[in-house]
Amino acid sequence: MKLVRTIDEVHRERDDVTDARLVGLVPTMGCLHEGHVSLVREARQRIGKRGVVVVSIYVNPTQFAPTEDLANYPRDLPRDKRLCRNAGVDVVFVPGDQQMYLAQQGAKFSTYVVEEILSRGMEGVSRPTHFRGVATVVTKLFNIVRPDVAVFGAKDFQQAAIVKRMARDLNFPVKIILAPTVREADGLALSSRNKYLSADERAQAVALWQAIQQARQTVRTSTEPIPASRLNSELKWLIETRQAARVDYIEFFDPDTLQPIVKVQRGAHIALAVFVGKTRLIDNGKL
């Protein structure tokens, strides 16, 4: 496994890859866990044993609002390197802000990528600048690494849909793969931000998964579509019976268009964001 920190080093590694070998990219912000490892496994399966799996580790400042947790976002590069090595990663790309945003040249970065339809709702409302930062950094990673395959996790369903649309619209020659969400035994989706939770908050955080299960059961046992407003109220009450939990949003939407729906039935998708204490967690699922 090689660890590289500059774009030039990545280019040299990429130029050494012959046409007969594929390159798979797993973009991450570090503080890796089993969910990230599952993305690496998916990339390896897609590109084969002779392929090259690249994991990027970069806490991207442009996807954080000034009030968010950029400075305190969990970082643990020594552990990340061990996990990558054990998972069979070939190249770990760990750039700094100077590499990604040209600070070393004294030039102000001023070019961003904006997707204008799928990013309007859900996270796009709660975090207005978030997807501009995501689309920009992923575009840069696609140009730097030039992957044949890129793997994203289903926990960030809206993000993956936006990246897929961006790759299509901008003609990136990369196949976007959506890998299943990995969960703890009690259903809590794995997330680097879970580290922020106290023991009591961790116990309450399972409410997100319980709300998804409740919505799924309600929809699948109903003989007719259910008003989204009614289901939303029921799930909000279920979640906020936990003392530390506060709902940011619950949305029911079409999984292909991400458009909100007013009548919920089997096949629809739910996404939710919930503050548990000061920690904001997201999850989603098919109903």
C-alpha positions as CSV (number, residue, x, y, z in Angstrom):
1,M,0.0,0.0,0.0
2,K,1.3,3.5,-0.9
3,L,0.4,6.7,0.9
4,V,0.6,9.8,-1.3
5,R,-0.1,13.4,-0.4
6,T,0.3,15.3,-3.7
7,I,-1.7,15.4,-6.9
8,D,1.5,14.8,-8.9
9,E,2.1,11.6,-7.0
10,V,-1.4,10.4,-7.8
11,H,-0.9,11.2,-11.5
12,R,2.3,9.2,-11.5
13,E,0.6,6.2,-9.9
14,R,-2.3,6.5,-12.3
15,D,0.0,6.7,-15.3
16,D,1.6,3.4,-14.3
17,V,-1.7,1.6,-14.6
18,T,-2.0,-0.2,-17.9
19,D,-5.1,-0.3,-20.0
20,A,-5.8,-3.9,-18.9
21,R,-6.2,-2.8,-15.2
22,L,-9.1,-0.9,-13.8
23,V,-9.0,1.8,-11.1
24,G,-11.6,2.0,-8.3
25,L,-12.0,5.1,-6.1
26,V,-13.5,5.3,-2.6
27,P,-13.8,9.0,-1.6
28,T,-13.8,9.4,2.2
29,M,-13.3,12.1,4.9
30,G,-11.4,9.6,7.1
31,C,-12.1,8.4,10.6
32,L,-12.8,5.1,8.7
33,H,-15.1,2.4,10.0
34,E,-16.6,-0.9,8.7
35,G,-18.9,1.0,6.4
36,H,-15.9,2.4,4.5
37,V,-14.3,-1.0,4.5
38,S,-17.4,-2.4,2.8
39,L,-17.0,0.3,0.1
40,V,-13.4,-0.9,-0.5
41,R,-14.6,-4.5,-0.8
42,E,-17.2,-3.4,-3.3
43,A,-14.6,-1.5,-5.3
44,R,-12.3,-4.5,-5.3
45,Q,-15.1,-6.8,-6.5
46,R,-15.9,-4.4,-9.3
47,I,-12.4,-4.0,-10.6
48,G,-10.9,-7.4,-9.9
49,K,-7.8,-8.6,-8.1
50,R,-5.4,-6.9,-10.6
51,G,-7.2,-3.5,-10.4
52,V,-6.0,-0.6,-8.3
53,V,-8.2,0.6,-5.3
54,V,-7.6,4.2,-4.3
55,V,-9.0,5.6,-1.1
56,S,-9.0,9.4,-0.7
57,I,-9.0,10.8,2.9
58,Y,-9.8,14.5,2.9
59,V,-12.0,16.5,5.3
60,N,-13.2,18.9,2.6
61,P,-13.8,22.4,4.0
62,T,-16.1,23.6,1.2
63,Q,-18.9,21.2,2.2
64,F,-19.0,22.6,5.8
65,A,-21.0,25.7,6.7
66,P,-19.3,28.2,9.1
67,T,-21.5,26.9,12.0
68,E,-20.7,23.2,11.4
69,D,-18.1,20.9,12.8
70,L,-15.1,21.2,10.4
71,A,-12.5,21.9,13.1
72,N,-13.8,19.1,15.3
73,Y,-14.5,16.5,12.7
74,P,-12.9,13.3,13.9
75,R,-9.6,12.4,12.4
76,D,-7.4,9.4,13.0
77,L,-5.0,8.8,10.1
78,P,-2.9,6.1,11.8
79,R,-6.0,4.0,12.3
80,D,-7.2,4.8,8.8
81,K,-4.0,3.6,7.3
82,R,-4.2,0.3,9.2
83,L,-7.8,-0.3,8.1
84,C,-6.9,0.5,4.5
85,R,-3.9,-1.8,4.6
86,N,-5.9,-4.7,6.1
87,A,-8.7,-4.1,3.5
88,G,-6.2,-4.4,0.6
89,V,-6.2,-0.8,-0.6
90,D,-3.4,-0.1,-3.1
91,V,-3.1,3.7,-2.8
92,V,-4.2,6.1,-0.1
93,F,-4.5,9.7,-1.2
94,V,-4.2,12.2,1.7
95,P,-4.1,15.7,0.3
96,G,-4.1,18.9,2.3
97,D,-6.0,22.1,1.6
98,Q,-3.0,23.5,-0.3
99,Q,-3.1,20.6,-2.8
100,M,-6.9,20.7,-3.3
101,Y,-7.5,24.4,-3.3
102,L,-4.3,26.0,-4.6
103,A,-3.5,27.9,-1.4
104,Q,0.2,27.3,-2.0
105,Q,0.1,29.5,-5.1
106,G,-1.5,32.4,-3.3
107,A,-4.5,32.1,-5.6
108,K,-8.1,32.3,-4.4
109,F,-10.1,29.3,-5.4
110,S,-13.2,30.5,-7.3
111,T,-14.6,27.6,-9.4
112,Y,-17.4,25.4,-8.1
113,V,-19.6,22.7,-9.4
114,V,-23.4,23.0,-8.7
115,E,-26.1,20.5,-9.4
116,E,-29.4,22.4,-9.5
117,I,-32.3,19.9,-9.3
118,L,-31.5,16.9,-7.0
119,S,-29.8,19.1,-4.5
120,R,-32.8,21.3,-3.8
121,G,-34.5,19.3,-1.1
122,M,-33.6,17.6,2.2
123,E,-29.9,18.1,2.9
124,G,-29.9,20.9,0.3
125,V,-32.4,22.9,2.5
126,S,-30.8,22.2,5.8
127,R,-27.2,22.7,4.5
128,P,-27.5,25.1,1.6
129,T,-23.8,25.1,0.6
130,H,-23.1,21.4,1.3
131,F,-23.6,19.8,-2.1
132,R,-21.7,22.6,-3.9
133,G,-18.7,21.5,-1.8
134,V,-19.3,17.8,-2.4
135,A,-19.8,18.1,-6.1
136,T,-16.7,20.3,-6.4
137,V,-14.4,18.0,-4.5
138,V,-15.7,14.9,-6.1
139,T,-15.1,16.5,-9.5
140,K,-11.6,17.3,-8.5
141,L,-11.0,13.7,-7.3
142,F,-12.4,12.3,-10.6
143,N,-10.0,14.5,-12.5
144,I,-7.1,13.7,-10.3
145,V,-7.5,9.9,-10.0
146,R,-9.4,9.2,-13.3
147,P,-11.2,6.2,-11.9
148,D,-13.1,3.6,-13.9
149,V,-15.4,3.0,-10.9
150,A,-16.3,5.1,-7.8
151,V,-18.1,3.7,-4.8
152,F,-20.4,5.7,-2.5
153,G,-22.5,4.5,0.4
154,A,-26.3,4.4,0.4
155,K,-26.4,6.1,3.8
156,D,-25.8,9.3,1.9
157,F,-28.5,8.5,-0.7
158,Q,-29.0,12.1,-1.9
159,Q,-25.3,12.7,-2.2
160,A,-24.8,9.6,-4.3
161,A,-27.7,10.6,-6.6
162,I,-26.2,14.0,-7.1
163,V,-22.8,12.5,-7.9
164,K,-24.3,10.1,-10.4
165,R,-26.2,12.9,-12.1
166,M,-23.1,15.1,-12.1
167,A,-21.0,12.3,-13.7
168,R,-23.7,11.9,-16.4
169,D,-24.1,15.6,-17.1
170,L,-20.4,16.3,-17.2
171,N,-19.5,13.2,-19.2
172,F,-17.1,11.7,-16.6
173,P,-16.1,8.2,-17.9
174,V,-16.7,6.6,-14.5
175,K,-19.3,4.1,-13.2
176,I,-20.9,5.2,-9.9
177,I,-21.7,2.3,-7.6
178,L,-24.1,2.6,-4.6
179,A,-23.2,0.2,-1.8
180,P,-25.6,-0.8,1.0
181,T,-25.6,1.0,4.3
182,V,-23.7,-0.9,7.1
183,R,-25.4,-0.9,10.5
184,E,-24.7,-1.7,14.1
185,A,-26.5,-4.7,15.6
186,D,-29.3,-2.4,16.8
187,G,-29.7,-0.8,13.4
188,L,-27.8,2.5,13.9
189,A,-26.1,3.3,10.6
190,L,-22.3,3.5,10.9
191,S,-21.0,7.1,10.7
192,S,-17.8,8.8,11.7
193,R,-20.0,11.3,13.7
194,N,-21.3,8.5,15.9
195,K,-18.1,9.1,17.9
196,Y,-19.6,12.3,19.2
197,L,-22.4,10.5,21.0
198,S,-22.3,9.9,24.7
199,A,-23.4,6.5,25.9
200,D,-26.9,7.8,26.7
201,E,-27.2,9.6,23.3
202,R,-25.9,6.5,21.5
203,A,-28.8,4.5,23.0
204,Q,-31.3,7.1,21.8
205,A,-29.8,7.4,18.3
206,V,-31.3,4.1,17.3
207,A,-34.6,6.0,17.0
208,L,-33.6,6.9,13.4
209,W,-33.6,3.2,12.4
210,Q,-36.7,2.5,14.4
211,A,-38.5,5.3,12.6
212,I,-37.6,3.8,9.2
213,Q,-38.8,0.4,10.3
214,Q,-42.0,1.9,11.7
215,A,-42.6,3.7,8.4
216,R,-41.9,0.6,6.4
217,Q,-44.3,-1.5,8.5
218,T,-47.0,1.1,8.3
219,V,-46.7,1.4,4.5
220,R,-46.5,-2.3,3.8
221,T,-49.5,-3.2,5.9
222,S,-51.7,-0.4,4.6
223,T,-54.3,-1.1,1.8
224,E,-54.0,2.4,0.5
225,P,-51.4,5.2,0.2
226,I,-50.8,7.1,3.4
227,P,-50.7,11.0,3.6
228,A,-47.0,12.0,4.0
229,S,-48.0,14.7,6.5
230,R,-49.7,12.1,8.8
231,L,-46.8,9.7,8.6
232,N,-44.3,12.5,9.2
233,S,-46.1,13.6,12.4
234,E,-46.2,10.0,13.7
235,L,-42.5,9.4,13.1
236,K,-41.5,12.8,14.6
237,W,-43.4,11.9,17.8
238,L,-41.8,8.5,17.9
239,I,-38.3,10.0,17.6
240,E,-38.8,12.9,19.9
241,T,-40.0,10.8,22.8
242,R,-36.2,10.4,23.2
243,Q,-35.1,13.2,25.4
244,A,-32.0,14.1,23.4
245,A,-33.5,13.7,20.0
246,R,-34.8,16.6,17.8
247,V,-35.9,16.1,14.2
248,D,-34.4,18.3,11.5
249,Y,-36.5,16.8,8.7
250,I,-38.3,13.7,7.6
251,E,-38.9,13.5,3.9
252,F,-40.7,11.0,1.7
253,F,-39.6,11.0,-1.9
254,D,-39.4,9.3,-5.2
255,P,-36.0,7.5,-5.3
256,D,-35.4,8.3,-9.0
257,T,-36.2,12.0,-9.0
258,L,-35.8,12.8,-5.3
259,Q,-39.1,14.8,-5.6
260,P,-41.2,14.8,-2.4
261,I,-44.4,12.8,-2.5
262,V,-47.7,13.6,-0.7
263,K,-49.1,10.0,-0.7
264,V,-46.7,7.4,0.6
265,Q,-46.8,3.8,-0.7
266,R,-44.6,0.8,-1.2
267,G,-41.5,1.7,-3.2
268,A,-41.2,5.2,-1.9
269,H,-38.1,6.3,0.0
270,I,-37.7,8.0,3.4
271,A,-34.8,10.2,4.5
272,L,-34.4,11.8,7.8
273,A,-32.0,14.0,9.7
274,V,-32.1,14.1,13.5
275,F,-30.0,15.9,16.1
276,V,-29.2,13.6,19.0
277,G,-27.7,16.0,21.5
278,K,-25.5,18.2,19.4
279,T,-24.8,15.5,16.9
280,R,-26.6,15.5,13.6
281,L,-27.2,12.1,12.1
282,I,-28.8,11.1,8.8
283,D,-30.4,7.9,7.5
284,N,-32.7,6.6,4.8
285,G,-34.4,3.6,3.5
286,K,-36.8,2.1,1.0
287,L,-40.4,1.6,2.1
